[in-house]
Amino acid sequence: IDEVSKYAGITELNYKILHQLIDKILVSKAEKVDGEYVQKIQIFYRFIGPLDAIE
């Protein structure tokens, strides 16, 4: 928690912070749903793992 809490007040995400916080990002293939393209994104954070997928 101490490691993550030092980033609580960041106002800008830069290359260094991005690599310190995020392990990987998975982007699924875009699919057409009800006439619109939908693509799921899953972010794996270094200290807490993945959160629910974002659509």
PDB file with SEQRES, HELIX, SHEET and CRYST1 records, atoms N, CA, C and O in Angstrom:
SEQRES   1 A   55  ILE ASP GLU VAL SER LYS TYR ALA GLY ILE THR GLU LEU          
SEQRES   2 A   55  ASN TYR LYS ILE LEU HIS GLN LEU ILE ASP LYS ILE LEU          
SEQRES   3 A   55  VAL SER LYS ALA GLU LYS VAL ASP GLY GLU TYR VAL GLN          
SEQRES   4 A   55  LYS ILE GLN ILE PHE TYR ARG PHE ILE GLY PRO LEU ASP          
SEQRES   5 A   55  ALA ILE GLU                                                  
HELIX    1 AA1 ASP A    2  SER A    5  1                                   4    
HELIX    2 AA2 TYR A   15  LEU A   21  1                                   7    
SHEET    1 AA1 3 ILE A  22  VAL A  27  0                                        
SHEET    2 AA1 3 ILE A  41  TYR A  45 -1                                        
SHEET    3 AA1 3 GLY A  49  PRO A  50 -1                                        
SHEET    1 AA2 2 GLU A  31  VAL A  33  0                                        
SHEET    2 AA2 2 GLU A  36  VAL A  38 -1                                        
CRYST1    1.000    1.000    1.000  90.00  90.00  90.00 P 1           1          
ATOM      1  N   ILE A   1       0.836  -1.195   0.000  1.00  0.00           N  
ATOM      2  CA  ILE A   1       0.000   0.000   0.000  1.00  0.00           C  
ATOM      3  C   ILE A   1       0.870   1.245   0.000  1.00  0.00           C  
ATOM      4  O   ILE A   1       0.530   2.229  -0.656  1.00  0.00           O  
ATOM      5  N   ASP A   2       1.980   1.226   0.716  1.00  0.00           N  
ATOM      6  CA  ASP A   2       2.880   2.382   0.734  1.00  0.00           C  
ATOM      7  C   ASP A   2       3.392   2.694  -0.664  1.00  0.00           C  
ATOM      8  O   ASP A   2       3.510   3.859  -1.045  1.00  0.00           O  
ATOM      9  N   GLU A   3       3.696   1.645  -1.429  1.00  0.00           N  
ATOM     10  CA  GLU A   3       4.224   1.833  -2.777  1.00  0.00           C  
ATOM     11  C   GLU A   3       3.194   2.516  -3.681  1.00  0.00           C  
ATOM     12  O   GLU A   3       3.549   3.395  -4.466  1.00  0.00           O  
ATOM     13  N   VAL A   4       1.945   2.126  -3.578  1.00  0.00           N  
ATOM     14  CA  VAL A   4       0.891   2.695  -4.417  1.00  0.00           C  
ATOM     15  C   VAL A   4       0.473   4.080  -3.936  1.00  0.00           C  
ATOM     16  O   VAL A   4       0.166   4.948  -4.753  1.00  0.00           O  
ATOM     17  N   SER A   5       0.458   4.297  -2.643  1.00  0.00           N  
ATOM     18  CA  SER A   5      -0.035   5.568  -2.093  1.00  0.00           C  
ATOM     19  C   SER A   5       0.797   6.770  -2.526  1.00  0.00           C  
ATOM     20  O   SER A   5       0.291   7.892  -2.524  1.00  0.00           O  
ATOM     21  N   LYS A   6       2.043   6.568  -2.893  1.00  0.00           N  
ATOM     22  CA  LYS A   6       2.858   7.704  -3.339  1.00  0.00           C  
ATOM     23  C   LYS A   6       2.390   8.257  -4.688  1.00  0.00           C  
ATOM     24  O   LYS A   6       2.806   9.343  -5.092  1.00  0.00           O  
ATOM     25  N   TYR A   7       1.521   7.508  -5.388  1.00  0.00           N  
ATOM     26  CA  TYR A   7       0.992   7.961  -6.672  1.00  0.00           C  
ATOM     27  C   TYR A   7      -0.416   8.533  -6.554  1.00  0.00           C  
ATOM     28  O   TYR A   7      -1.014   8.887  -7.570  1.00  0.00           O  
ATOM     29  N   ALA A   8      -0.955   8.634  -5.361  1.00  0.00           N  
ATOM     30  CA  ALA A   8      -2.340   9.076  -5.159  1.00  0.00           C  
ATOM     31  C   ALA A   8      -2.598  10.484  -5.693  1.00  0.00           C  
ATOM     32  O   ALA A   8      -3.708  10.762  -6.148  1.00  0.00           O  
ATOM     33  N   GLY A   9      -1.634  11.360  -5.654  1.00  0.00           N  
ATOM     34  CA  GLY A   9      -1.851  12.739  -6.066  1.00  0.00           C  
ATOM     35  C   GLY A   9      -1.332  13.088  -7.443  1.00  0.00           C  
ATOM     36  O   GLY A   9      -1.203  14.271  -7.760  1.00  0.00           O  
ATOM     37  N   ILE A  10      -1.025  12.096  -8.282  1.00  0.00           N  
ATOM     38  CA  ILE A  10      -0.469  12.429  -9.593  1.00  0.00           C  
ATOM     39  C   ILE A  10      -1.501  13.164 -10.444  1.00  0.00           C  
ATOM     40  O   ILE A  10      -2.693  12.860 -10.395  1.00  0.00           O  
ATOM     41  N   THR A  11      -1.032  14.120 -11.212  1.00  0.00           N  
ATOM     42  CA  THR A  11      -1.915  14.886 -12.087  1.00  0.00           C  
ATOM     43  C   THR A  11      -1.621  14.613 -13.559  1.00  0.00           C  
ATOM     44  O   THR A  11      -2.388  15.005 -14.438  1.00  0.00           O  
ATOM     45  N   GLU A  12      -0.506  13.939 -13.817  1.00  0.00           N  
ATOM     46  CA  GLU A  12      -0.122  13.639 -15.191  1.00  0.00           C  
ATOM     47  C   GLU A  12       0.529  12.265 -15.230  1.00  0.00           C  
ATOM     48  O   GLU A  12       1.408  11.957 -14.426  1.00  0.00           O  
ATOM     49  N   LEU A  13       0.086  11.443 -16.177  1.00  0.00           N  
ATOM     50  CA  LEU A  13       0.652  10.110 -16.338  1.00  0.00           C  
ATOM     51  C   LEU A  13       1.766  10.188 -17.368  1.00  0.00           C  
ATOM     52  O   LEU A  13       1.520  10.491 -18.536  1.00  0.00           O  
ATOM     53  N   ASN A  14       2.982   9.916 -16.938  1.00  0.00           N  
ATOM     54  CA  ASN A  14       4.106   9.936 -17.864  1.00  0.00           C  
ATOM     55  C   ASN A  14       4.673   8.524 -18.022  1.00  0.00           C  
ATOM     56  O   ASN A  14       4.211   7.589 -17.369  1.00  0.00           O  
ATOM     57  N   TYR A  15       5.656   8.377 -18.875  1.00  0.00           N  
ATOM     58  CA  TYR A  15       6.255   7.081 -19.192  1.00  0.00           C  
ATOM     59  C   TYR A  15       6.759   6.369 -17.938  1.00  0.00           C  
ATOM     60  O   TYR A  15       6.505   5.178 -17.760  1.00  0.00           O  
ATOM     61  N   LYS A  16       7.460   7.077 -17.083  1.00  0.00           N  
ATOM     62  CA  LYS A  16       8.041   6.484 -15.880  1.00  0.00           C  
ATOM     63  C   LYS A  16       6.955   5.959 -14.935  1.00  0.00           C  
ATOM     64  O   LYS A  16       7.041   4.827 -14.460  1.00  0.00           O  
ATOM     65  N   ILE A  17       5.953   6.767 -14.666  1.00  0.00           N  
ATOM     66  CA  ILE A  17       4.869   6.363 -13.763  1.00  0.00           C  
ATOM     67  C   ILE A  17       4.081   5.206 -14.376  1.00  0.00           C  
ATOM     68  O   ILE A  17       3.718   4.262 -13.674  1.00  0.00           O  
ATOM     69  N   LEU A  18       3.819   5.275 -15.665  1.00  0.00           N  
ATOM     70  CA  LEU A  18       3.091   4.209 -16.350  1.00  0.00           C  
ATOM     71  C   LEU A  18       3.779   2.859 -16.152  1.00  0.00           C  
ATOM     72  O   LEU A  18       3.120   1.870 -15.832  1.00  0.00           O  
ATOM     73  N   HIS A  19       5.075   2.814 -16.337  1.00  0.00           N  
ATOM     74  CA  HIS A  19       5.812   1.557 -16.202  1.00  0.00           C  
ATOM     75  C   HIS A  19       5.958   1.101 -14.752  1.00  0.00           C  
ATOM     76  O   HIS A  19       6.155  -0.087 -14.496  1.00  0.00           O  
ATOM     77  N   GLN A  20       5.864   2.010 -13.822  1.00  0.00           N  
ATOM     78  CA  GLN A  20       5.929   1.632 -12.415  1.00  0.00           C  
ATOM     79  C   GLN A  20       4.593   1.104 -11.906  1.00  0.00           C  
ATOM     80  O   GLN A  20       4.574   0.305 -10.970  1.00  0.00           O  
ATOM     81  N   LEU A  21       3.491   1.519 -12.485  1.00  0.00           N  
ATOM     82  CA  LEU A  21       2.160   1.131 -12.006  1.00  0.00           C  
ATOM     83  C   LEU A  21       1.522  -0.027 -12.764  1.00  0.00           C  
ATOM     84  O   LEU A  21       0.784  -0.818 -12.176  1.00  0.00           O  
ATOM     85  N   ILE A  22       1.796  -0.136 -14.061  1.00  0.00           N  
ATOM     86  CA  ILE A  22       1.077  -1.095 -14.898  1.00  0.00           C  
ATOM     87  C   ILE A  22       2.003  -2.207 -15.365  1.00  0.00           C  
ATOM     88  O   ILE A  22       3.093  -1.963 -15.883  1.00  0.00           O  
ATOM     89  N   ASP A  23       1.529  -3.452 -15.165  1.00  0.00           N  
ATOM     90  CA  ASP A  23       2.281  -4.629 -15.591  1.00  0.00           C  
ATOM     91  C   ASP A  23       2.037  -4.908 -17.071  1.00  0.00           C  
ATOM     92  O   ASP A  23       2.980  -5.094 -17.840  1.00  0.00           O  
ATOM     93  N   LYS A  24       0.748  -4.936 -17.465  1.00  0.00           N  
ATOM     94  CA  LYS A  24       0.417  -5.156 -18.873  1.00  0.00           C  
ATOM     95  C   LYS A  24      -0.999  -4.673 -19.149  1.00  0.00           C  
ATOM     96  O   LYS A  24      -1.802  -4.484 -18.235  1.00  0.00           O  
ATOM     97  N   ILE A  25      -1.287  -4.478 -20.441  1.00  0.00           N  
ATOM     98  CA  ILE A  25      -2.614  -4.082 -20.895  1.00  0.00           C  
ATOM     99  C   ILE A  25      -3.015  -5.039 -22.015  1.00  0.00           C  
ATOM    100  O   ILE A  25      -2.300  -5.187 -23.006  1.00  0.00           O  
ATOM    101  N   LEU A  26      -4.169  -5.687 -21.843  1.00  0.00           N  
ATOM    102  CA  LEU A  26      -4.686  -6.587 -22.869  1.00  0.00           C  
ATOM    103  C   LEU A  26      -5.847  -5.903 -23.582  1.00  0.00           C  
ATOM    104  O   LEU A  26      -6.765  -5.388 -22.943  1.00  0.00           O  
ATOM    105  N   VAL A  27      -5.796  -5.906 -24.910  1.00  0.00           N  
ATOM    106  CA  VAL A  27      -6.849  -5.300 -25.718  1.00  0.00           C  
ATOM    107  C   VAL A  27      -7.429  -6.393 -26.606  1.00  0.00           C  
ATOM    108  O   VAL A  27      -6.709  -7.005 -27.394  1.00  0.00           O  
ATOM    109  N   SER A  28      -8.734  -6.637 -26.477  1.00  0.00           N  
ATOM    110  CA  SER A  28      -9.373  -7.698 -27.257  1.00  0.00           C  
ATOM    111  C   SER A  28      -9.678  -7.216 -28.675  1.00  0.00           C  
ATOM    112  O   SER A  28      -9.621  -6.025 -28.978  1.00  0.00           O  
ATOM    113  N   LYS A  29      -9.997  -8.169 -29.516  1.00  0.00           N  
ATOM    114  CA  LYS A  29     -10.380  -7.863 -30.884  1.00  0.00           C  
ATOM    115  C   LYS A  29     -11.714  -7.123 -30.868  1.00  0.00           C  
ATOM    116  O   LYS A  29     -12.606  -7.465 -30.092  1.00  0.00           O  
ATOM    117  N   ALA A  30     -11.850  -6.125 -31.708  1.00  0.00           N  
ATOM    118  CA  ALA A  30     -13.103  -5.364 -31.784  1.00  0.00           C  
ATOM    119  C   ALA A  30     -14.197  -6.234 -32.394  1.00  0.00           C  
ATOM    120  O   ALA A  30     -13.971  -6.939 -33.378  1.00  0.00           O  
ATOM    121  N   GLU A  31     -15.389  -6.174 -31.794  1.00  0.00           N  
ATOM    122  CA  GLU A  31     -16.546  -6.920 -32.281  1.00  0.00           C  
ATOM    123  C   GLU A  31     -17.692  -5.944 -32.522  1.00  0.00           C  
ATOM    124  O   GLU A  31     -17.842  -4.955 -31.804  1.00  0.00           O  
ATOM    125  N   LYS A  32     -18.493  -6.232 -33.536  1.00  0.00           N  
ATOM    126  CA  LYS A  32     -19.638  -5.376 -33.834  1.00  0.00           C  
ATOM    127  C   LYS A  32     -20.840  -5.863 -33.026  1.00  0.00           C  
ATOM    128  O   LYS A  32     -21.270  -7.007 -33.171  1.00  0.00           O  
ATOM    129  N   VAL A  33     -21.382  -4.984 -32.170  1.00  0.00           N  
ATOM    130  CA  VAL A  33     -22.528  -5.295 -31.325  1.00  0.00           C  
ATOM    131  C   VAL A  33     -23.572  -4.202 -31.534  1.00  0.00           C  
ATOM    132  O   VAL A  33     -23.312  -3.026 -31.280  1.00  0.00           O  
ATOM    133  N   ASP A  34     -24.747  -4.599 -31.998  1.00  0.00           N  
ATOM    134  CA  ASP A  34     -25.838  -3.647 -32.248  1.00  0.00           C  
ATOM    135  C   ASP A  34     -25.401  -2.475 -33.128  1.00  0.00           C  
ATOM    136  O   ASP A  34     -25.782  -1.330 -32.883  1.00  0.00           O  
ATOM    137  N   GLY A  35     -24.609  -2.768 -34.141  1.00  0.00           N  
ATOM    138  CA  GLY A  35     -24.187  -1.741 -35.087  1.00  0.00           C  
ATOM    139  C   GLY A  35     -22.993  -0.907 -34.655  1.00  0.00           C  
ATOM    140  O   GLY A  35     -22.539  -0.048 -35.411  1.00  0.00           O  
ATOM    141  N   GLU A  36     -22.473  -1.143 -33.450  1.00  0.00           N  
ATOM    142  CA  GLU A  36     -21.306  -0.403 -32.960  1.00  0.00           C  
ATOM    143  C   GLU A  36     -20.178  -1.371 -32.643  1.00  0.00           C  
ATOM    144  O   GLU A  36     -20.414  -2.514 -32.251  1.00  0.00           O  
ATOM    145  N   TYR A  37     -18.955  -0.901 -32.816  1.00  0.00           N  
ATOM    146  CA  TYR A  37     -17.812  -1.735 -32.476  1.00  0.00           C  
ATOM    147  C   TYR A  37     -17.501  -1.611 -30.988  1.00  0.00           C  
ATOM    148  O   TYR A  37     -17.455  -0.514 -30.430  1.00  0.00           O  
ATOM    149  N   VAL A  38     -17.288  -2.767 -30.363  1.00  0.00           N  
ATOM    150  CA  VAL A  38     -16.989  -2.838 -28.934  1.00  0.00           C  
ATOM    151  C   VAL A  38     -15.647  -3.541 -28.781  1.00  0.00           C  
ATOM    152  O   VAL A  38     -15.375  -4.543 -29.442  1.00  0.00           O  
ATOM    153  N   GLN A  39     -14.821  -3.005 -27.906  1.00  0.00           N  
ATOM    154  CA  GLN A  39     -13.503  -3.579 -27.678  1.00  0.00           C  
ATOM    155  C   GLN A  39     -13.226  -3.567 -26.186  1.00  0.00           C  
ATOM    156  O   GLN A  39     -13.323  -2.521 -25.545  1.00  0.00           O  
ATOM    157  N   LYS A  40     -12.881  -4.725 -25.626  1.00  0.00           N  
ATOM    158  CA  LYS A  40     -12.608  -4.811 -24.196  1.00  0.00           C  
ATOM    159  C   LYS A  40     -11.133  -4.540 -23.927  1.00  0.00           C  
ATOM    160  O   LYS A  40     -10.259  -4.961 -24.685  1.00  0.00           O  
ATOM    161  N   ILE A  41     -10.879  -3.833 -22.840  1.00  0.00           N  
ATOM    162  CA  ILE A  41      -9.518  -3.511 -22.414  1.00  0.00           C  
ATOM    163  C   ILE A  41      -9.373  -3.950 -20.968  1.00  0.00           C  
ATOM    164  O   ILE A  41     -10.209  -3.614 -20.129  1.00  0.00           O  
ATOM    165  N   GLN A  42      -8.314  -4.701 -20.669  1.00  0.00           N  
ATOM    166  CA  GLN A  42      -8.063  -5.127 -19.293  1.00  0.00           C  
ATOM    167  C   GLN A  42      -6.667  -4.653 -18.891  1.00  0.00           C  
ATOM    168  O   GLN A  42      -5.683  -4.937 -19.573  1.00  0.00           O  
ATOM    169  N   ILE A  43      -6.595  -3.931 -17.782  1.00  0.00           N  
ATOM    170  CA  ILE A  43      -5.339  -3.381 -17.288  1.00  0.00           C  
ATOM    171  C   ILE A  43      -4.904  -4.172 -16.063  1.00  0.00           C  
ATOM    172  O   ILE A  43      -5.671  -4.324 -15.112  1.00  0.00           O  
ATOM    173  N   PHE A  44      -3.676  -4.676 -16.086  1.00  0.00           N  
ATOM    174  CA  PHE A  44      -3.105  -5.415 -14.965  1.00  0.00           C  
ATOM    175  C   PHE A  44      -2.138  -4.486 -14.229  1.00  0.00           C  
ATOM    176  O   PHE A  44      -1.078  -4.137 -14.747  1.00  0.00           O  
ATOM    177  N   TYR A  45      -2.520  -4.097 -13.021  1.00  0.00           N  
ATOM    178  CA  TYR A  45      -1.689  -3.209 -12.218  1.00  0.00           C  
ATOM    179  C   TYR A  45      -0.661  -4.024 -11.443  1.00  0.00           C  
ATOM    180  O   TYR A  45      -0.966  -5.132 -11.003  1.00  0.00           O  
ATOM    181  N   ARG A  46       0.530  -3.510 -11.269  1.00  0.00           N  
ATOM    182  CA  ARG A  46       1.619  -4.231 -10.604  1.00  0.00           C  
ATOM    183  C   ARG A  46       1.294  -4.643  -9.176  1.00  0.00           C  
ATOM    184  O   ARG A  46       1.661  -5.743  -8.764  1.00  0.00           O  
ATOM    185  N   PHE A  47       0.630  -3.812  -8.424  1.00  0.00           N  
ATOM    186  CA  PHE A  47       0.458  -4.084  -7.002  1.00  0.00           C  
ATOM    187  C   PHE A  47      -0.896  -4.680  -6.647  1.00  0.00           C  
ATOM    188  O   PHE A  47      -1.065  -5.208  -5.548  1.00  0.00           O  
ATOM    189  N   ILE A  48      -1.875  -4.605  -7.568  1.00  0.00           N  
ATOM    190  CA  ILE A  48      -3.212  -5.112  -7.231  1.00  0.00           C  
ATOM    191  C   ILE A  48      -3.778  -6.079  -8.255  1.00  0.00           C  
ATOM    192  O   ILE A  48      -4.848  -6.642  -8.025  1.00  0.00           O  
ATOM    193  N   GLY A  49      -3.108  -6.292  -9.369  1.00  0.00           N  
ATOM    194  CA  GLY A  49      -3.607  -7.201 -10.387  1.00  0.00           C  
ATOM    195  C   GLY A  49      -4.651  -6.536 -11.273  1.00  0.00           C  
ATOM    196  O   GLY A  49      -4.761  -5.311 -11.299  1.00  0.00           O  
ATOM    197  N   PRO A  50      -5.427  -7.356 -12.009  1.00  0.00           N  
ATOM    198  CA  PRO A  50      -6.405  -6.784 -12.945  1.00  0.00           C  
ATOM    199  C   PRO A  50      -7.664  -6.302 -12.244  1.00  0.00           C  
ATOM    200  O   PRO A  50      -8.081  -6.861 -11.230  1.00  0.00           O  
ATOM    201  N   LEU A  51      -8.256  -5.263 -12.798  1.00  0.00           N  
ATOM    202  CA  LEU A  51      -9.578  -4.818 -12.374  1.00  0.00           C  
ATOM    203  C   LEU A  51     -10.566  -5.352 -13.404  1.00  0.00           C  
ATOM    204  O   LEU A  51     -10.151  -5.985 -14.374  1.00  0.00           O  
ATOM    205  N   ASP A  52     -11.845  -5.118 -13.220  1.00  0.00           N  
ATOM    206  CA  ASP A  52     -12.836  -5.565 -14.199  1.00  0.00           C  
ATOM    207  C   ASP A  52     -12.530  -4.961 -15.557  1.00  0.00           C  
ATOM    208  O   ASP A  52     -12.024  -3.843 -15.650  1.00  0.00           O  
ATOM    209  N   ALA A  53     -12.839  -5.699 -16.601  1.00  0.00           N  
ATOM    210  CA  ALA A  53     -12.593  -5.228 -17.961  1.00  0.00           C  
ATOM    211  C   ALA A  53     -13.401  -3.970 -18.242  1.00  0.00           C  
ATOM    212  O   ALA A  53     -14.526  -3.821 -17.764  1.00  0.00           O  
ATOM    213  N   ILE A  54     -12.815  -3.070 -19.022  1.00  0.00           N  
ATOM    214  CA  ILE A  54     -13.458  -1.819 -19.427  1.00  0.00           C  
ATOM    215  C   ILE A  54     -13.942  -1.993 -20.858  1.00  0.00           C  
ATOM    216  O   ILE A  54     -13.197  -2.472 -21.712  1.00  0.00           O  
ATOM    217  N   GLU A  55     -15.178  -1.610 -21.122  1.00  0.00           N  
ATOM    218  CA  GLU A  55     -15.692  -1.674 -22.500  1.00  0.00           C  
ATOM    219  C   GLU A  55     -15.831  -0.284 -23.054  1.00  0.00           C  
ATOM    220  O   GLU A  55     -16.248  -0.115 -24.200  1.00  0.00           O  
TER     221      GLU A  55                                                      
END                                                                             
